[in-house]
């Protein structure tokens, strides 16, 4: 189990894998689980980047997902990473 999987699953009985999270982002699907928000909010930026590299998620795809579904919540560290501050 990866550190990302540990972080996003620690408060839940069921399990969502990195691959499932990556597929949601790659397909630009609105997540049916709040764990996608945990991925963007509780996983350190360095680990989020490593997750995207491990799962072949282009930076632009990660950024576009953030802008479409997560940005309205407002996270300054991610805003700086994506150059939107």
trRosetta pair geometry for C-beta under 8 A, 3 or more apart (Angstrom, degrees):
i j d omega theta_ij theta_ji phi_ij phi_ji
1 5 4.7 -122 -169 88 87 132
1 6 5.8 105 136 -57 116 85
2 5 4.7 100 53 7 76 100
2 6 7.0 -134 98 -4 42 86
2 18 5.6 28 33 -48 140 136
2 51 7.6 129 136 -102 148 90
2 54 7.9 156 -113 102 157 171
3 6 5.5 -50 -147 35 36 115
3 7 6.3 37 154 -21 66 105
3 43 7.7 124 121 -135 93 97
3 47 5.9 -93 95 -139 124 138
4 7 5.8 -57 -150 36 29 110
4 8 6.3 10 162 -5 66 111
4 18 5.5 79 86 -97 128 105
4 21 7.4 -131 148 54 125 158
4 39 6.8 34 -164 -127 104 89
4 43 5.6 21 -119 -117 79 140
4 47 6.1 172 -71 159 88 113
4 48 7.9 118 -105 -92 116 48
4 51 4.9 90 -73 -94 155 127
5 8 6.3 -62 -137 45 27 98
5 9 5.7 0 172 4 65 124
5 15 7.5 24 -170 -165 107 97
5 16 7.7 -160 -134 86 80 58
5 17 6.4 -15 -107 -136 121 46
5 18 5.7 -77 -59 -43 98 87
6 9 6.5 -77 -136 50 17 95
6 10 6.0 40 167 -61 61 100
7 10 6.4 -35 -144 -10 20 114
7 38 6.5 179 137 151 90 109
7 39 7.7 119 99 -100 116 49
7 42 5.5 -179 177 111 118 112
7 43 5.3 139 93 -82 160 82
7 47 7.9 102 -5 123 151 153
8 16 6.4 -70 122 68 123 108
8 21 6.9 90 62 -76 177 145
8 35 4.3 79 -176 -169 107 107
8 38 4.7 141 -119 96 73 125
8 39 5.5 5 -84 -66 128 78
8 42 7.7 157 -80 66 60 119
8 43 7.3 -19 -50 -51 93 114
9 12 5.5 -89 -157 51 58 105
9 14 8.0 -111 -142 101 100 47
9 15 5.4 20 -133 -127 142 66
9 16 6.4 -173 -81 37 101 71
9 35 7.2 24 -71 -129 55 139
12 15 7.5 162 100 -77 111 37
12 16 7.9 19 82 0 153 94
12 35 7.3 -50 -18 -73 151 122
16 20 5.0 -112 -171 79 85 136
16 21 6.2 96 140 -51 112 90
16 33 6.3 -180 -55 83 157 169
16 35 5.5 151 44 80 145 161
17 20 4.8 103 56 4 77 98
17 21 7.1 -139 100 0 45 86
18 21 5.6 -58 -150 40 34 111
18 22 6.0 36 152 -22 69 108
18 51 6.4 -143 -147 -148 114 98
18 54 7.1 -18 157 102 146 128
18 55 6.1 -147 151 -68 103 129
19 22 5.6 -53 -145 37 29 113
19 23 6.4 32 154 -23 63 105
19 55 6.9 179 -105 -123 48 115
20 23 5.7 -51 -147 32 31 113
20 24 6.8 36 152 -21 62 101
21 24 5.8 -52 -156 29 33 114
21 25 6.7 26 151 -13 65 106
21 35 7.1 -97 -95 118 112 108
21 36 6.5 164 -140 -101 91 76
21 39 5.8 145 -163 -80 139 152
21 51 7.8 -33 100 176 130 130
21 55 7.9 -92 84 -95 86 174
22 25 5.8 -60 -153 39 34 108
22 26 6.0 32 154 -20 70 109
22 51 7.5 -155 -78 162 99 91
22 52 7.9 152 -119 -116 97 47
22 55 3.6 -127 -112 174 148 147
22 56 7.7 73 -176 53 135 67
22 57 5.7 -137 -148 -53 92 118
23 26 5.7 -52 -138 39 31 111
23 27 6.0 14 165 -4 66 113
23 29 8.0 3 128 21 74 125
24 27 6.4 -71 -146 48 21 98
24 29 5.0 -95 -150 61 67 103
24 31 5.2 42 -173 -90 147 89
24 36 6.0 -104 112 -94 150 130
25 28 7.3 23 -177 -76 33 42
25 36 7.7 163 -63 -142 87 114
25 52 8.0 -90 115 -110 157 90
25 57 5.6 12 105 -131 130 139
25 61 6.4 99 148 141 94 103
25 62 6.4 12 179 -102 136 60
25 65 4.7 -42 -144 -72 83 167
26 55 7.9 -127 -46 142 117 108
26 57 6.0 -121 -72 -110 85 88
26 61 6.2 11 -114 174 51 146
28 61 7.6 -117 -64 -158 92 86
28 64 6.9 -39 -106 117 116 114
28 65 6.1 -144 -114 -92 68 84
28 68 6.8 42 -159 50 100 163
30 69 6.0 168 -118 -109 73 127
31 34 7.5 146 111 -80 122 17
31 35 7.3 -129 169 59 144 69
31 36 3.6 -178 -29 -4 166 143
31 37 7.7 -153 64 -25 142 73
31 69 7.2 102 8 174 92 154
33 36 6.3 117 82 -12 79 86
34 37 5.1 -39 -175 30 70 117
34 38 6.7 76 130 -22 77 96
35 38 4.9 -44 -149 33 49 118
35 39 6.5 62 148 -28 68 93
36 39 5.4 -40 -155 24 37 119
36 40 6.9 23 151 -7 63 103
36 69 7.3 -13 124 124 133 141
36 70 7.7 -127 132 -74 95 110
37 40 6.0 -62 -152 44 35 102
37 41 5.7 7 159 0 72 121
37 70 6.5 160 -116 -118 71 97
37 73 6.9 101 -144 -34 114 166
38 41 6.0 -71 -128 52 26 95
38 42 4.9 -23 -167 24 72 120
38 43 7.3 83 140 -22 66 89
39 42 7.6 -22 -65 48 8 80
39 43 5.4 -10 -160 4 45 131
39 48 7.0 113 164 -114 79 97
39 51 7.5 -145 -162 120 108 169
40 43 7.3 -9 -65 39 10 99
40 48 7.1 70 -116 -119 47 139
40 66 6.2 150 -131 -111 138 93
40 70 4.8 -38 104 -139 170 157
40 75 6.8 171 144 23 96 157
40 78 6.4 20 -177 -83 96 156
41 70 7.8 -163 -49 -160 91 120
41 73 7.3 -60 -79 117 127 146
41 75 5.9 -148 -110 -88 78 146
43 47 4.9 -117 176 92 95 118
43 48 5.0 124 109 -65 114 85
43 51 6.9 10 159 -18 154 145
44 47 4.7 86 62 11 82 104
44 48 6.9 -146 97 -10 40 88
45 48 5.4 -53 -145 34 33 116
45 49 6.4 34 156 -19 65 102
45 77 5.7 -131 -51 152 125 117
45 78 7.0 -177 -99 -85 104 63
45 81 5.5 -170 -146 -74 131 145
46 49 6.0 -54 -154 34 29 110
46 50 6.5 28 149 -16 63 107
47 50 5.4 -52 -145 39 36 113
47 51 6.2 45 151 -25 66 102
48 51 5.5 -48 -148 32 31 117
48 52 6.6 29 153 -18 62 103
48 62 7.6 128 158 -167 102 139
49 52 5.8 -54 -150 35 33 109
49 53 6.4 31 152 -17 65 105
50 53 5.7 -55 -148 38 33 111
50 54 6.2 34 154 -20 67 107
51 54 5.8 -56 -146 36 28 111
51 55 6.2 -3 164 6 63 116
51 57 7.7 0 120 28 75 130
52 55 6.3 -73 -141 53 25 94
52 57 4.0 -91 -150 67 80 108
52 58 7.8 -75 173 66 113 7
52 59 6.9 91 140 -88 150 54
52 62 5.0 -30 -111 -66 143 143
53 56 7.7 28 -174 -72 28 34
53 57 7.9 -71 -43 44 22 75
57 61 5.3 -126 -176 83 79 124
57 62 5.3 90 135 -58 118 97
58 61 4.4 95 62 1 84 105
58 62 7.1 -153 95 -4 45 84
59 62 5.6 -55 -151 37 34 112
59 63 6.1 34 152 -19 68 108
60 63 5.5 -54 -144 39 31 113
60 64 6.1 32 156 -20 66 107
61 64 5.8 -53 -143 37 28 110
61 65 6.4 30 155 -20 62 104
62 65 5.9 -55 -151 34 28 111
62 66 6.5 30 151 -19 62 107
63 66 5.6 -56 -152 36 31 114
63 67 6.3 28 154 -18 67 107
63 82 4.8 140 -129 -132 102 115
64 67 5.7 -53 -143 38 32 110
64 68 6.1 26 159 -16 66 110
65 68 6.0 -61 -145 40 27 106
65 69 6.0 -28 176 27 66 112
65 70 7.1 43 130 -1 73 110
66 69 7.2 -86 -132 55 15 74
66 70 4.7 -55 -146 51 58 120
66 71 5.9 87 148 -53 73 86
66 78 6.1 -153 -156 167 144 132
66 82 6.3 -149 83 -61 147 155
67 70 7.7 -2 -22 50 14 79
67 71 5.1 20 -132 -28 38 138
67 82 7.5 -175 -57 164 96 157
67 84 7.6 157 -95 -68 101 160
68 71 7.6 98 23 10 17 107
70 73 5.9 -54 -178 25 60 113
70 75 7.3 -30 151 12 109 119
70 78 7.5 -42 118 120 130 164
71 74 7.0 45 175 -73 51 47
71 79 7.9 97 -133 -88 90 88
71 84 7.6 -45 -127 111 125 161
74 79 7.6 1 -156 -48 60 127
75 78 4.4 48 94 22 109 112
75 79 6.6 174 89 -19 54 87
76 79 5.2 -51 -142 33 35 118
76 80 6.4 36 159 -19 67 101
76 85 6.9 60 -156 -112 76 111
77 80 6.0 -55 -156 34 30 109
77 81 6.5 30 148 -20 64 107
78 81 5.3 -51 -144 36 38 114
78 82 6.1 20 162 -4 70 109
79 82 6.3 -67 -145 48 24 97
79 84 4.8 -98 -157 78 75 89
79 85 4.6 106 131 -77 106 77
80 83 7.5 33 -177 -75 30 30
80 84 8.0 -98 -57 50 19 59
80 85 4.9 17 -84 -39 63 135
